[in-house]
Amino acid sequence: MLHRARLIASLSLFAIVCGALTFIAVPRPAQASGGFEDEAKTLMKLDEEWSKAASKRDLEAVVSTYAEDGNAYPPNEPAAKGRAAIKKYWSTSLSDPSVNVSWKTTKAEVGGAGDLGYTTANYEVTFTGPDGKPGKELGKCVCVWKKQKDGSWKAIHDIWNSDAK
């Protein structure tokens, strides 16, 4: 029964992410400035700065990247809905001094009316396991970004999972 519930939750999340990506991928008329290339570059830079903040364990910088109503979908855990829940998740993750987190942004695109975008990345987490031995996890992530009323970009859906089998 638990497996079925996880499968349904996973499929629901997959549908949400696919729907967001489909919306972004639908061709729209380009802005007079020649499209959204500059906005995509902004997202690349923001995602890279976010990774640096995580690797420095800068909790406030990591959490402030999310929209107030943002969502994080860590693997094998319930979704963290809202900035307070996201802060609780990251606080726990970054409090372990043996854990080091970083990612390399691989792609950024902006579509729609220029107010939605996404980034993809490959991440690496190193840690000391319960047995005292060093461990490493490699994985991938997708983040959906939304331009805020003040013109800033914030993460609204952030999902990642490991490549481990």
SULPETA-V692553 format. One record per backbone hydrogen bond with DSSP energy under -1.0 kcal/mol. CO is the residue of the C=O (numbers start at 1). NH is the residue of the N-H. Records with the same first field share a line. If there is no record, write none. Layout:
BEGIN
CO->NH, NH
END
This chain:
BEGIN
1->5
2->6
3->7
4->8
5->9
6->10
7->11
8->12
9->13
10->14
11->15
12->16
13->17
14->18
15->19
16->20
17->21
18->22
19->23
20->24
21->25
22->26
31->34
36->40
37->41
38->42
39->43
40->44
41->45
42->46
43->47
44->48
45->49
46->50
47->51
48->52
49->53
50->54
51->55
52->56
53->58
54->57
57->59
58->62
59->63
60->64
63->66
65->155
67->70
68->83
70->82
71->158
72->80
73->160
74->77
80->72
82->86
83->87
84->88
85->89
86->90
87->91
88->92
89->93
90->94
91->95
96->99
100->126
102->124
104->122
107->120
109->118
111->114
115->147
116->111
117->145
118->109
119->143
120->106, 107
121->141
122->104
123->139
124->102
125->137
126->100
127->135
129->132
133->129
135->127
137->125
138->163
139->123
140->161
141->121
142->159
143->119
144->156, 157
145->117
146->154
148->151
152->148
154->146
155->67
156->71
157->144
158->73
159->142
161->140
END
